[in-house]
């Protein structure tokens, strides 16, 4: 008779293996425009030489830790002021723009001038439906797509950010500080818009990205914490209260029929 013995190993606990991070769109409206996040990977590169950078473990390790969100549509805008001196966005594409002017205004907004960090650097925001969740401590860091080359650099820098998605899931946006407002901003559909990096309780654990269901429990929690930035400052001080409202499970992988 064969006896199987199971040995408990410390590394086999709930904090072992890959970190599961879920992503979902906060709305199904125009969902076809918003591609799933992709792991940054340059597969179509030279790997024939043993010393090629494409085969370097440190390069592969770096690339694997970033996920890319693509730009959903073409945008060509300029900055100006109206006859009263109010800051305005100008749709440079005009009638040739693939986006109707009213729809562009719904997605892209110019932040109130009083809220700019510098008086000569306008700030714009592109609203997006991407949201990330996790059922263990995971921080997301949003940063520029620094590994993708742009022939014509953007005339400014993006606003990054870092927060825990396990207690504070909220839709990401692309926020941009316009250092040279005399230069236009040109974005193309399908090009990298920004990266996301995810950190758990240990740097050695890889990240596994899965599409998540927008369950009723998740939606209720999102409603409970959503929009509070409009009413209070320092929203990080609300994390403890948010944890008290949080259901035990947020991440339910989406099943495909």
Secondary structure by P-SEA (a helix, b strand, c coil): cbbbbbbbbccccccccbbbbbbbbcccccccccccccccccccccccccccccccaaaaaaaaabbbbcccbbbbbcccccccccbbbbccccccccccaaaaaaccccccccccccccbbbbbbbbcbbbbbccbbbbbbbccccccccccccccccccccccccbbbbbbbccccccccbbbbbbcccccbbbbbbcccccbbbbbbbbbbcaaaaaaaaacccccccccccccaaaaaaaacccccbbbbbcc
